[in-house]
Amino acid sequence: MQQVAEPWLILSLSGSSFLLGLDAFASDAPVWILTLLGGVLADRHDRRRVIFFFQAIQMFCPLFLFLLILTGTIHVWMIIGLSLIVGITDALSMPAFQSIVPSIVEPNQIGTAIALNSTQFNLSRVLGPAIAGVVMARYGPVWCFGTNALSYIPLLLTVYWIQLPRKVDRRFAMSSGQPWFAEIRNIGRQPRLLDALCTVLVTSILCGPLIAFSPVLIKQVFHSDAIHFGQAIAA
């Protein structure tokens, strides 16, 4: 819901497609720089604590935006700064978040668990924007940020209560004497893994800008409203 409300809010405040792109860059760029470091944290530290710490920090970003909008003190540079914080916390916690799933199910259930996790993630990317469009049109974008802040509470409670096995599967962890960047070479030696990652890379590069700049198309080209914007992102 916030991924719909935030670009719409930036475009409404500034009318600038450059600032819209800058906000998307601030959110996505840390993934390129810090995700490998996030993988090191996931290998060397308690993954529950890594997720809890960074997601707790991230929760305050939509809450802060919610309060700024309510008090009428919101500025575009504040939104971009908070997007950078979200990008950093995402990059540092996502490896732990994604690798925790195989460690809490039996080996023969890993495929099903990953598929279920991917299903709920992608389903939220369809339903969230559609709901956000309706909410923004009726109540304004502020409630999208408020809802997003509240959504962190069940996640943090789940991470706090979840029980991990004492012996973590280390088959895919890096060896103790290996430099943290050496795993990149290992990926290059596995054609199936390399092909899959290249597919994601190419589609992300080509499709990412369409998602980022769709508010410009909806608002300035088609002269439409937030409901249609939410429907476009859902589609």
Secondary structure, DSSP 8 states (H G I E B T S, - for coil): -HHHHHHHHHHHHH--HHHHHHHHHHHHHHHHHHHHHHHHHHHHS-HHHHHHHHHHHHHHHHHHHHHHHHHT---HHHHHHHHHHHHHHHHHHHHHHHHTTGGGS-GGGHHHHHHHHHHHHHHHHHHHHHHHHHHHHHH-THHHHHHHHHHHHHHHHHHHH----SS---TTS--TTS-TTTHHHHHHT-HHHHHHHHHHHHHHHHHHHHHHTHHHIIIIIS---HHHHHHHHH-
